[in-house]
Amino acid sequence: EGFLSTFKDAFFNVFTYENYKKAFEVVGLVPIDAQRVLDRLEVRLRTLPPVALPETPWQSKTLSNPYEFGS
């Protein structure tokens, strides 16, 4: 008996309908329990630093030759 047949047996013994169902119940997805799901999230609110604006405003310009495109 080889590895694949042993793996197949183990796989189907572990990944059962009951295990899937229990996993969804544990995290609060079935039945839907939004507060239970939200309580499990690790949300860290933070304030972003202000964005520094350039001293001179950006101005668009049309390139006059293909060499300017690369620079």
Biopython code that builds the backbone (N, CA, C, O; Angstrom):
import numpy as np
from Bio.PDB.StructureBuilder import StructureBuilder

atoms = [
    (1, "GLU", "N", (0.857, -1.176, 0.000)),
    (1, "GLU", "CA", (0.000, 0.000, 0.000)),
    (1, "GLU", "C", (0.899, 1.235, 0.000)),
    (1, "GLU", "O", (1.778, 1.378, 0.850)),
    (2, "GLY", "N", (0.669, 2.108, -0.950)),
    (2, "GLY", "CA", (1.529, 3.263, -1.115)),
    (2, "GLY", "C", (1.034, 4.496, -0.388)),
    (2, "GLY", "O", (-0.006, 4.505, 0.270)),
    (3, "PHE", "N", (1.828, 5.521, -0.540)),
    (3, "PHE", "CA", (1.538, 6.796, 0.123)),
    (3, "PHE", "C", (0.197, 7.362, -0.327)),
    (3, "PHE", "O", (-0.596, 7.806, 0.504)),
    (4, "LEU", "N", (-0.065, 7.351, -1.637)),
    (4, "LEU", "CA", (-1.284, 7.989, -2.134)),
    (4, "LEU", "C", (-2.548, 7.323, -1.611)),
    (4, "LEU", "O", (-3.511, 8.013, -1.278)),
    (5, "SER", "N", (-2.566, 6.018, -1.534)),
    (5, "SER", "CA", (-3.772, 5.364, -1.023)),
    (5, "SER", "C", (-3.948, 5.649, 0.469)),
    (5, "SER", "O", (-5.074, 5.813, 0.940)),
    (6, "THR", "N", (-2.851, 5.707, 1.207)),
    (6, "THR", "CA", (-2.924, 6.043, 2.630)),
    (6, "THR", "C", (-3.374, 7.485, 2.811)),
    (6, "THR", "O", (-4.203, 7.785, 3.670)),
    (7, "PHE", "N", (-2.817, 8.379, 1.988)),
    (7, "PHE", "CA", (-3.205, 9.794, 2.050)),
    (7, "PHE", "C", (-4.683, 9.958, 1.728)),
    (7, "PHE", "O", (-5.389, 10.704, 2.407)),
    (8, "LYS", "N", (-5.153, 9.265, 0.697)),
    (8, "LYS", "CA", (-6.559, 9.358, 0.294)),
    (8, "LYS", "C", (-7.472, 8.940, 1.446)),
    (8, "LYS", "O", (-8.462, 9.613, 1.734)),
    (9, "ASP", "N", (-7.138, 7.835, 2.098)),
    (9, "ASP", "CA", (-7.955, 7.378, 3.228)),
    (9, "ASP", "C", (-7.971, 8.417, 4.347)),
    (9, "ASP", "O", (-9.027, 8.728, 4.898)),
    (10, "ALA", "N", (-6.804, 8.947, 4.677)),
    (10, "ALA", "CA", (-6.716, 9.955, 5.740)),
    (10, "ALA", "C", (-7.479, 11.215, 5.357)),
    (10, "ALA", "O", (-8.178, 11.796, 6.187)),
    (11, "PHE", "N", (-7.348, 11.637, 4.112)),
    (11, "PHE", "CA", (-8.008, 12.847, 3.626)),
    (11, "PHE", "C", (-9.520, 12.740, 3.789)),
    (11, "PHE", "O", (-10.163, 13.641, 4.329)),
    (12, "PHE", "N", (-10.079, 11.632, 3.316)),
    (12, "PHE", "CA", (-11.533, 11.491, 3.376)),
    (12, "PHE", "C", (-12.043, 11.228, 4.789)),
    (12, "PHE", "O", (-13.229, 11.417, 5.058)),
    (13, "ASN", "N", (-11.175, 10.798, 5.687)),
    (13, "ASN", "CA", (-11.583, 10.646, 7.085)),
    (13, "ASN", "C", (-11.572, 11.980, 7.824)),
    (13, "ASN", "O", (-12.310, 12.158, 8.792)),
    (14, "VAL", "N", (-10.746, 12.911, 7.377)),
    (14, "VAL", "CA", (-10.637, 14.216, 8.037)),
    (14, "VAL", "C", (-11.603, 15.226, 7.437)),
    (14, "VAL", "O", (-12.299, 15.924, 8.174)),
    (15, "PHE", "N", (-11.660, 15.317, 6.116)),
    (15, "PHE", "CA", (-12.485, 16.322, 5.448)),
    (15, "PHE", "C", (-13.883, 15.765, 5.204)),
    (15, "PHE", "O", (-14.219, 15.325, 4.105)),
    (16, "THR", "N", (-14.676, 15.798, 6.253)),
    (16, "THR", "CA", (-16.041, 15.287, 6.194)),
    (16, "THR", "C", (-17.027, 16.449, 6.246)),
    (16, "THR", "O", (-16.667, 17.574, 6.593)),
    (17, "TYR", "N", (-18.266, 16.158, 5.896)),
    (17, "TYR", "CA", (-19.319, 17.166, 5.945)),
    (17, "TYR", "C", (-19.448, 17.734, 7.366)),
    (17, "TYR", "O", (-19.624, 18.938, 7.551)),
    (18, "GLU", "N", (-19.357, 16.855, 8.353)),
    (18, "GLU", "CA", (-19.497, 17.298, 9.744)),
    (18, "GLU", "C", (-18.384, 18.270, 10.134)),
    (18, "GLU", "O", (-18.635, 19.253, 10.830)),
    (19, "ASN", "N", (-17.159, 17.999, 9.689)),
    (19, "ASN", "CA", (-16.043, 18.901, 10.004)),
    (19, "ASN", "C", (-16.223, 20.263, 9.337)),
    (19, "ASN", "O", (-15.969, 21.296, 9.955)),
    (20, "TYR", "N", (-16.660, 20.266, 8.071)),
    (20, "TYR", "CA", (-16.912, 21.539, 7.386)),
    (20, "TYR", "C", (-17.999, 22.316, 8.112)),
    (20, "TYR", "O", (-17.855, 23.513, 8.363)),
    (21, "LYS", "N", (-19.082, 21.635, 8.445)),
    (21, "LYS", "CA", (-20.204, 22.285, 9.113)),
    (21, "LYS", "C", (-19.766, 22.888, 10.450)),
    (21, "LYS", "O", (-20.111, 24.026, 10.768)),
    (22, "LYS", "N", (-19.007, 22.118, 11.224)),
    (22, "LYS", "CA", (-18.546, 22.603, 12.531)),
    (22, "LYS", "C", (-17.617, 23.809, 12.379)),
    (22, "LYS", "O", (-17.679, 24.744, 13.177)),
    (23, "ALA", "N", (-16.762, 23.791, 11.363)),
    (23, "ALA", "CA", (-15.844, 24.912, 11.134)),
    (23, "ALA", "C", (-16.619, 26.199, 10.855)),
    (23, "ALA", "O", (-16.260, 27.260, 11.367)),
    (24, "PHE", "N", (-17.677, 26.116, 10.050)),
    (24, "PHE", "CA", (-18.481, 27.299, 9.762)),
    (24, "PHE", "C", (-19.250, 27.756, 11.001)),
    (24, "PHE", "O", (-19.439, 28.955, 11.202)),
    (25, "GLU", "N", (-19.689, 26.824, 11.823)),
    (25, "GLU", "CA", (-20.384, 27.191, 13.057)),
    (25, "GLU", "C", (-19.442, 27.876, 14.039)),
    (25, "GLU", "O", (-19.828, 28.846, 14.691)),
    (26, "VAL", "N", (-18.220, 27.384, 14.151)),
    (26, "VAL", "CA", (-17.251, 27.925, 15.114)),
    (26, "VAL", "C", (-16.954, 29.388, 14.838)),
    (26, "VAL", "O", (-16.839, 30.175, 15.777)),
    (27, "VAL", "N", (-16.827, 29.774, 13.570)),
    (27, "VAL", "CA", (-16.506, 31.167, 13.249)),
    (27, "VAL", "C", (-17.747, 32.038, 13.123)),
    (27, "VAL", "O", (-17.635, 33.239, 12.878)),
    (28, "GLY", "N", (-18.930, 31.451, 13.286)),
    (28, "GLY", "CA", (-20.159, 32.231, 13.295)),
    (28, "GLY", "C", (-20.736, 32.516, 11.931)),
    (28, "GLY", "O", (-21.546, 33.432, 11.786)),
    (29, "LEU", "N", (-20.342, 31.755, 10.922)),
    (29, "LEU", "CA", (-20.873, 31.998, 9.583)),
    (29, "LEU", "C", (-22.186, 31.265, 9.346)),
    (29, "LEU", "O", (-23.024, 31.742, 8.580)),
    (30, "VAL", "N", (-22.385, 30.118, 9.984)),
    (30, "VAL", "CA", (-23.625, 29.362, 9.840)),
    (30, "VAL", "C", (-24.014, 28.871, 11.212)),
    (30, "VAL", "O", (-23.219, 28.125, 11.785)),
    (31, "PRO", "N", (-25.125, 29.195, 11.797)),
    (31, "PRO", "CA", (-26.003, 30.249, 11.299)),
    (31, "PRO", "C", (-25.310, 31.602, 11.394)),
    (31, "PRO", "O", (-24.410, 31.796, 12.211)),
    (32, "ILE", "N", (-25.734, 32.523, 10.559)),
    (32, "ILE", "CA", (-25.043, 33.810, 10.463)),
    (32, "ILE", "C", (-25.128, 34.557, 11.792)),
    (32, "ILE", "O", (-26.213, 34.831, 12.304)),
    (33, "ASP", "N", (-23.973, 34.872, 12.326)),
    (33, "ASP", "CA", (-23.861, 35.637, 13.569)),
    (33, "ASP", "C", (-22.801, 36.710, 13.321)),
    (33, "ASP", "O", (-21.621, 36.518, 13.615)),
    (34, "ALA", "N", (-23.244, 37.834, 12.779)),
    (34, "ALA", "CA", (-22.313, 38.885, 12.360)),
    (34, "ALA", "C", (-21.424, 39.360, 13.508)),
    (34, "ALA", "O", (-20.230, 39.588, 13.312)),
    (35, "GLN", "N", (-21.988, 39.507, 14.684)),
    (35, "GLN", "CA", (-21.187, 40.005, 15.805)),
    (35, "GLN", "C", (-20.081, 39.025, 16.167)),
    (35, "GLN", "O", (-18.976, 39.439, 16.519)),
    (36, "ARG", "N", (-20.362, 37.751, 16.086)),
    (36, "ARG", "CA", (-19.348, 36.731, 16.384)),
    (36, "ARG", "C", (-18.204, 36.800, 15.379)),
    (36, "ARG", "O", (-17.037, 36.662, 15.747)),
    (37, "VAL", "N", (-18.543, 37.014, 14.109)),
    (37, "VAL", "CA", (-17.515, 37.150, 13.070)),
    (37, "VAL", "C", (-16.696, 38.409, 13.316)),
    (37, "VAL", "O", (-15.466, 38.364, 13.273)),
    (38, "LEU", "N", (-17.361, 39.529, 13.572)),
    (38, "LEU", "CA", (-16.661, 40.797, 13.787)),
    (38, "LEU", "C", (-15.773, 40.753, 15.023)),
    (38, "LEU", "O", (-14.701, 41.358, 15.039)),
    (39, "ASP", "N", (-16.210, 40.045, 16.053)),
    (39, "ASP", "CA", (-15.399, 39.935, 17.271)),
    (39, "ASP", "C", (-14.091, 39.194, 17.021)),
    (39, "ASP", "O", (-13.114, 39.409, 17.739)),
    (40, "ARG", "N", (-14.059, 38.334, 16.025)),
    (40, "ARG", "CA", (-12.851, 37.557, 15.730)),
    (40, "ARG", "C", (-11.850, 38.331, 14.871)),
    (40, "ARG", "O", (-10.689, 37.937, 14.765)),
    (41, "LEU", "N", (-12.294, 39.422, 14.263)),
    (41, "LEU", "CA", (-11.399, 40.209, 13.415)),
    (41, "LEU", "C", (-10.461, 41.047, 14.275)),
    (41, "LEU", "O", (-10.844, 41.544, 15.334)),
    (42, "GLU", "N", (-9.253, 41.192, 13.812)),
    (42, "GLU", "CA", (-8.291, 42.051, 14.505)),
    (42, "GLU", "C", (-8.172, 43.355, 13.714)),
    (42, "GLU", "O", (-7.319, 43.492, 12.837)),
    (43, "VAL", "N", (-9.037, 44.296, 14.041)),
    (43, "VAL", "CA", (-9.059, 45.572, 13.338)),
    (43, "VAL", "C", (-8.316, 46.594, 14.177)),
    (43, "VAL", "O", (-8.607, 46.783, 15.358)),
    (44, "ARG", "N", (-7.359, 47.244, 13.552)),
    (44, "ARG", "CA", (-6.604, 48.296, 14.242)),
    (44, "ARG", "C", (-6.799, 49.593, 13.462)),
    (44, "ARG", "O", (-6.300, 49.750, 12.348)),
    (45, "LEU", "N", (-7.528, 50.506, 14.065)),
    (45, "LEU", "CA", (-7.755, 51.791, 13.418)),
    (45, "LEU", "C", (-6.550, 52.683, 13.660)),
    (45, "LEU", "O", (-5.981, 52.710, 14.752)),
    (46, "ARG", "N", (-6.177, 53.408, 12.624)),
    (46, "ARG", "CA", (-5.062, 54.337, 12.792)),
    (46, "ARG", "C", (-5.294, 55.546, 11.902)),
    (46, "ARG", "O", (-5.953, 55.459, 10.865)),
    (47, "THR", "N", (-4.748, 56.661, 12.322)),
    (47, "THR", "CA", (-4.855, 57.894, 11.558)),
    (47, "THR", "C", (-3.618, 58.023, 10.688)),
    (47, "THR", "O", (-2.490, 57.936, 11.172)),
    (48, "LEU", "N", (-3.843, 58.230, 9.414)),
    (48, "LEU", "CA", (-2.723, 58.386, 8.497)),
    (48, "LEU", "C", (-2.132, 59.782, 8.629)),
    (48, "LEU", "O", (-2.858, 60.742, 8.887)),
    (49, "PRO", "N", (-0.824, 59.900, 8.455)),
    (49, "PRO", "CA", (-0.213, 61.231, 8.516)),
    (49, "PRO", "C", (-0.677, 62.066, 7.322)),
    (49, "PRO", "O", (-1.016, 61.515, 6.275)),
    (50, "PRO", "N", (-0.693, 63.382, 7.476)),
    (50, "PRO", "CA", (-1.121, 64.225, 6.357)),
    (50, "PRO", "C", (-0.162, 64.078, 5.173)),
    (50, "PRO", "O", (1.043, 63.890, 5.344)),
    (51, "VAL", "N", (-0.721, 64.168, 3.994)),
    (51, "VAL", "CA", (0.076, 64.050, 2.778)),
    (51, "VAL", "C", (0.756, 65.379, 2.499)),
    (51, "VAL", "O", (0.110, 66.427, 2.472)),
    (52, "ALA", "N", (2.063, 65.327, 2.293)),
    (52, "ALA", "CA", (2.809, 66.548, 1.978)),
    (52, "ALA", "C", (2.593, 66.891, 0.506)),
    (52, "ALA", "O", (2.853, 66.076, -0.380)),
    (53, "LEU", "N", (2.122, 68.087, 0.264)),
    (53, "LEU", "CA", (1.896, 68.529, -1.110)),
    (53, "LEU", "C", (3.183, 69.117, -1.677)),
    (53, "LEU", "O", (3.950, 69.744, -0.946)),
    (54, "PRO", "N", (3.426, 68.922, -2.974)),
    (54, "PRO", "CA", (4.635, 69.505, -3.566)),
    (54, "PRO", "C", (4.561, 71.033, -3.539)),
    (54, "PRO", "O", (3.480, 71.621, -3.588)),
    (55, "GLU", "N", (5.732, 71.656, -3.460)),
    (55, "GLU", "CA", (5.763, 73.121, -3.392)),
    (55, "GLU", "C", (5.311, 73.751, -4.699)),
    (55, "GLU", "O", (4.669, 74.801, -4.696)),
    (56, "THR", "N", (5.640, 73.121, -5.806)),
    (56, "THR", "CA", (5.183, 73.632, -7.101)),
    (56, "THR", "C", (4.172, 72.648, -7.664)),
    (56, "THR", "O", (4.416, 71.441, -7.658)),
    (57, "PRO", "N", (3.041, 73.142, -8.150)),
    (57, "PRO", "CA", (2.023, 72.233, -8.681)),
    (57, "PRO", "C", (2.506, 71.531, -9.954)),
    (57, "PRO", "O", (3.286, 72.083, -10.730)),
    (58, "TRP", "N", (2.025, 70.309, -10.144)),
    (58, "TRP", "CA", (2.385, 69.527, -11.322)),
    (58, "TRP", "C", (1.695, 70.102, -12.541)),
    (58, "TRP", "O", (0.519, 70.461, -12.484)),
    (59, "GLN", "N", (2.423, 70.191, -13.648)),
    (59, "GLN", "CA", (1.847, 70.665, -14.900)),
    (59, "GLN", "C", (2.092, 69.616, -15.967)),
    (59, "GLN", "O", (3.204, 69.112, -16.124)),
    (60, "SER", "N", (1.033, 69.297, -16.698)),
    (60, "SER", "CA", (1.190, 68.313, -17.763)),
    (60, "SER", "C", (1.861, 68.970, -18.958)),
    (60, "SER", "O", (1.698, 70.167, -19.193)),
    (61, "LYS", "N", (2.614, 68.181, -19.709)),
    (61, "LYS", "CA", (3.225, 68.704, -20.926)),
    (61, "LYS", "C", (3.338, 67.569, -21.933)),
    (61, "LYS", "O", (3.493, 66.406, -21.563)),
    (62, "THR", "N", (3.261, 67.914, -23.175)),
    (62, "THR", "CA", (3.360, 66.943, -24.251)),
    (62, "THR", "C", (4.820, 66.737, -24.605)),
    (62, "THR", "O", (5.571, 67.697, -24.776)),
    (63, "LEU", "N", (5.218, 65.462, -24.714)),
    (63, "LEU", "CA", (6.594, 65.161, -25.081)),
    (63, "LEU", "C", (6.830, 65.552, -26.534)),
    (63, "LEU", "O", (5.948, 65.408, -27.381)),
    (64, "SER", "N", (8.040, 66.053, -26.809)),
    (64, "SER", "CA", (8.326, 66.497, -28.176)),
    (64, "SER", "C", (9.060, 65.441, -28.986)),
    (64, "SER", "O", (9.090, 65.526, -30.214)),
    (65, "ASN", "N", (9.663, 64.429, -28.319)),
    (65, "ASN", "CA", (10.335, 63.361, -29.060)),
    (65, "ASN", "C", (10.328, 62.086, -28.219)),
    (65, "ASN", "O", (10.101, 62.154, -27.011)),
    (66, "PRO", "N", (10.572, 60.919, -28.834)),
    (66, "PRO", "CA", (10.497, 59.653, -28.092)),
    (66, "PRO", "C", (11.576, 59.509, -27.021)),
    (66, "PRO", "O", (11.398, 58.710, -26.102)),
    (67, "TYR", "N", (12.672, 60.237, -27.096)),
    (67, "TYR", "CA", (13.735, 60.133, -26.095)),
    (67, "TYR", "C", (13.289, 60.703, -24.746)),
    (67, "TYR", "O", (13.750, 60.246, -23.700)),
    (68, "GLU", "N", (12.415, 61.678, -24.763)),
    (68, "GLU", "CA", (11.911, 62.257, -23.520)),
    (68, "GLU", "C", (11.002, 61.284, -22.765)),
    (68, "GLU", "O", (10.828, 61.390, -21.551)),
    (69, "PHE", "N", (10.433, 60.344, -23.502)),
    (69, "PHE", "CA", (9.523, 59.383, -22.890)),
    (69, "PHE", "C", (10.222, 58.547, -21.822)),
    (69, "PHE", "O", (9.625, 58.253, -20.786)),
    (70, "GLY", "N", (11.461, 58.162, -22.054)),
    (70, "GLY", "CA", (12.205, 57.326, -21.120)),
    (70, "GLY", "C", (12.760, 58.074, -19.938)),
    (70, "GLY", "O", (13.167, 57.433, -18.969)),
    (71, "SER", "N", (12.803, 59.378, -19.954)),
    (71, "SER", "CA", (13.413, 60.122, -18.852)),
    (71, "SER", "C", (12.401, 60.619, -17.866)),
    (71, "SER", "O", (12.763, 61.264, -16.882)),
]
sb = StructureBuilder()
sb.init_structure("model")
sb.init_model(0)
sb.init_chain("A")
sb.init_seg("    ")
for serial, (resi, resn, name, xyz) in enumerate(atoms, 1):
    if name == "N":
        sb.init_residue(resn, " ", resi, " ")
    sb.init_atom(name, np.array(xyz, "f"), 0.0, 1.0, " ", f" {name:<3s}", serial, name[0])
structure = sb.get_structure()
